[in-house]
Amino acid sequence: MERTECVVVGAGVIGLACARRMAMAGNEVVIVEAADAIGTGISARSNEVVHAGIYYRPGSPQAVLCVSGRDAVFDYCARRGIACERIGKLVVATDEAALAWLADVRANARSNGAGELEWLNEDAARALEPAIRCRAALHSPATGIVDSHGLMLALLGDAEADGAALALASTLRAASVTPNGFTLSIDSGGDTTRMGCRFLINAAGIGAAPIARSIDGLRSESIPEIHLAKGTFFALGGPSPFRRLIVPEPSVQRAGGIFTLDLAGRGRFGPDEEWIADVDHGFDAGRASGFYAAVRRYFPDLEDGALRPDYAGIRPRRNGPGEAMADWLLGGPREHGVAGLVNLCGVESPGLTAALPIAEAVAAMLLDGADADAAVASAAAKA
Ligand SMILES: Cc1cc2nc3c(=O)[nH]c(=O)nc-3n(C[C@H](O)[C@H](O)[C@H](O)COP(=O)(O)OP(=O)(O)OC[C@H]3O[C@@H](n4cnc5c(N)ncnc54)[C@H](O)[C@@H]3O)c2cc1C
């Protein structure tokens, strides 16, 4: 049986960042990816926003690692020549009732260290974005956008430069805990190979919880229930009416009202929120009517027919419909009791922003014996 030091399951942005970090620490790393290319899962279906860290519960892993990840990703992209730009964002209250929410957002952002958000009345907001209609807005100049595929290619390049190997079209089917690590069954085009390893990093995105459940020797109570929140996107035909990202209050967000730009200046709206039982990336053009109504809350000039079907992504969440946003599960040996194993479950937004410090936290759990809280704190300090 072939044996390596570290196997990373999943070549999305998180798995690639972890592979890079473990390879940099001198470990022999194999990345096992079910698809025939890197970055085709959640990481290919995001908004590509580098979040400032505004909304997350203060002290949560996503709040702490978003703030450090934001700076780390801008710095990494600048060094590696990856397109990344701080274009800024307006968080908007579309009516009087949303003003209290906007004030809470500003207070939360302060607690998280997301940078000072300037409060703008409608005239001041329109001075920045003439097409917008709102009651008030917060301006976040620290928010940006990134070429997520360029980022993933650079992470893979770094990992490979430090000796990591990528196995595409290779699906982890089963894993069992052994006295000196793990034995894995990997399916590559119908052939099953067995591989031994000391460290196993489960960064399989939507597949992470099912993989954790299939590990023989891992207690089932350490594996969270995961709910799937599908998000559909519509692209905007024609030139963008805004130069910044626009985020309205939650009820409008959930109906598709978030506006983002890509690095080529193309605008898109979404994701909306649709709870689904099974993984399904199919596009439902019928959701457009909800998008028109949501977007017109702050952009009444949106013309009929301007929205074009784009794509859909799925957020694996630890919370279900109507529940408060739950924290990511970064589960290492100190949490579940299995030496050498880290499960990354429910790592939805801002996972792209936080990928570098998440990898730092994983290394702290596996190489320094840190528990998850200490790993998050040390990762934030290092980034
Ligand atoms: C709609 C949407 C918008 C988002 N917007 C943003 C944003 O703007 N900014 C931000 O910071 N974050 C955003 N996020 C969150 C961010 O995209 C994710 O947190 C991040 O991409 C997750 O990366 P990952 O590597 O964990 O998962 P993935 O990219 O899904 O990678 C997991 C990989 O594991 C592979 N895999 C699964 N099972 C197996 C198996 N058994 N064997 C081998 N391989 C397997 C899959 O094929 C996949 O390639 C968004 C997410 C969504 C869904």
The ligand as an SDF file (V2000), in Angstrom:
LIG
                    3D

 53 58  0  0  0  0  0  0  0  0999 V2000
  -23.0810   31.3350   -3.8100 C   0  0  0  0  0  0  0  0  0  0  0  0
  -21.8320   31.5130   -3.0080 C   0  0  0  0  0  0  0  0  0  0  0  0
  -21.2200   32.7450   -2.9290 C   0  0  0  0  0  0  0  0  0  0  0  0
  -20.0430   32.9040   -2.1700 C   0  0  0  0  0  0  0  0  0  0  0  0
  -19.4110   34.1150   -2.1840 N   0  0  0  0  0  0  0  0  0  0  0  0
  -18.2720   34.2730   -1.4780 C   0  0  0  0  0  0  0  0  0  0  0  0
  -17.5590   35.4990   -1.5380 C   0  0  0  0  0  0  0  0  0  0  0  0
  -17.9180   36.3870   -2.2900 O   0  0  0  0  0  0  0  0  0  0  0  0
  -16.4560   35.6410   -0.7610 N   0  0  0  0  0  0  0  0  0  0  0  0
  -16.0190   34.6570    0.0770 C   0  0  0  0  0  0  0  0  0  0  0  0
  -15.0460   34.8690    0.8040 O   0  0  0  0  0  0  0  0  0  0  0  0
  -16.6480   33.4410    0.1050 N   0  0  0  0  0  0  0  0  0  0  0  0
  -17.7440   33.2450   -0.6620 C   0  0  0  0  0  0  0  0  0  0  0  0
  -18.3750   32.0330   -0.6600 N   0  0  0  0  0  0  0  0  0  0  0  0
  -17.8190   30.9640    0.1500 C   0  0  0  0  0  0  0  0  0  0  0  0
  -16.6080   30.3270   -0.5400 C   0  0  0  0  0  0  0  0  0  0  0  0
  -16.8230   30.2630   -1.9270 O   0  0  0  0  0  0  0  0  0  0  0  0
  -16.4010   28.9340    0.0510 C   0  0  0  0  0  0  0  0  0  0  0  0
  -16.2750   29.0390    1.4600 O   0  0  0  0  0  0  0  0  0  0  0  0
  -15.1680   28.2400   -0.4900 C   0  0  0  0  0  0  0  0  0  0  0  0
  -15.0930   28.3460   -1.8880 O   0  0  0  0  0  0  0  0  0  0  0  0
  -15.2050   26.7920   -0.0820 C   0  0  0  0  0  0  0  0  0  0  0  0
  -14.0940   26.1610   -0.6440 O   0  0  0  0  0  0  0  0  0  0  0  0
  -13.8400   24.6230   -0.3810 P   0  0  0  0  0  0  0  0  0  0  0  0
  -12.4800   24.3520   -0.8670 O   0  0  0  0  0  0  0  0  0  0  0  0
  -14.1720   24.2990    1.0430 O   0  0  0  0  0  0  0  0  0  0  0  0
  -14.9750   23.8720   -1.2140 O   0  0  0  0  0  0  0  0  0  0  0  0
  -15.0210   23.4750   -2.7570 P   0  0  0  0  0  0  0  0  0  0  0  0
  -14.5610   24.5730   -3.6140 O   0  0  0  0  0  0  0  0  0  0  0  0
  -16.3750   22.9390   -3.0220 O   0  0  0  0  0  0  0  0  0  0  0  0
  -13.9490   22.3190   -2.8770 O   0  0  0  0  0  0  0  0  0  0  0  0
  -14.2250   21.0240   -2.3770 C   0  0  0  0  0  0  0  0  0  0  0  0
  -13.7150   20.0310   -3.3930 C   0  0  0  0  0  0  0  0  0  0  0  0
  -13.8290   18.7270   -2.8310 O   0  0  0  0  0  0  0  0  0  0  0  0
  -14.1060   17.8360   -3.9020 C   0  0  0  0  0  0  0  0  0  0  0  0
  -14.6730   16.6070   -3.3070 N   0  0  0  0  0  0  0  0  0  0  0  0
  -15.8870   16.4450   -2.7320 C   0  0  0  0  0  0  0  0  0  0  0  0
  -16.0290   15.1780   -2.3100 N   0  0  0  0  0  0  0  0  0  0  0  0
  -14.8740   14.5250   -2.6290 C   0  0  0  0  0  0  0  0  0  0  0  0
  -14.4180   13.1840   -2.4570 C   0  0  0  0  0  0  0  0  0  0  0  0
  -15.1640   12.2450   -1.8370 N   0  0  0  0  0  0  0  0  0  0  0  0
  -13.1770   12.8600   -2.9220 N   0  0  0  0  0  0  0  0  0  0  0  0
  -12.3910   13.8000   -3.5270 C   0  0  0  0  0  0  0  0  0  0  0  0
  -12.7960   15.0770   -3.7310 N   0  0  0  0  0  0  0  0  0  0  0  0
  -14.0190   15.4300   -3.2730 C   0  0  0  0  0  0  0  0  0  0  0  0
  -15.0720   18.6010   -4.7720 C   0  0  0  0  0  0  0  0  0  0  0  0
  -15.0850   18.0890   -6.1010 O   0  0  0  0  0  0  0  0  0  0  0  0
  -14.5150   20.0150   -4.6890 C   0  0  0  0  0  0  0  0  0  0  0  0
  -13.6510   20.3150   -5.7650 O   0  0  0  0  0  0  0  0  0  0  0  0
  -19.5180   31.8160   -1.4360 C   0  0  0  0  0  0  0  0  0  0  0  0
  -20.1360   30.5730   -1.5230 C   0  0  0  0  0  0  0  0  0  0  0  0
  -21.2600   30.4130   -2.3210 C   0  0  0  0  0  0  0  0  0  0  0  0
  -21.8840   29.0610   -2.4580 C   0  0  0  0  0  0  0  0  0  0  0  0
  1  2  1  0
  2  3  1  0
  2 52  2  0
  3  4  2  0
  4  5  1  0
  4 50  1  0
  5  6  2  0
  6  7  1  0
  6 13  1  0
  7  8  2  0
  7  9  1  0
  9 10  1  0
 10 11  2  0
 10 12  1  0
 12 13  2  0
 13 14  1  0
 14 15  1  0
 14 50  1  0
 15 16  1  0
 16 17  1  0
 16 18  1  0
 18 19  1  0
 18 20  1  0
 20 21  1  0
 20 22  1  0
 22 23  1  0
 23 24  1  0
 24 25  2  0
 24 26  1  0
 24 27  1  0
 27 28  1  0
 28 29  2  0
 28 30  1  0
 28 31  1  0
 31 32  1  0
 32 33  1  0
 33 34  1  0
 33 48  1  0
 34 35  1  0
 35 36  1  0
 35 46  1  0
 36 37  1  0
 36 45  1  0
 37 38  2  0
 38 39  1  0
 39 40  1  0
 39 45  2  0
 40 41  1  0
 40 42  2  0
 42 43  1  0
 43 44  2  0
 44 45  1  0
 46 47  1  0
 46 48  1  0
 48 49  1  0
 50 51  2  0
 51 52  1  0
 52 53  1  0
M  END
$$$$
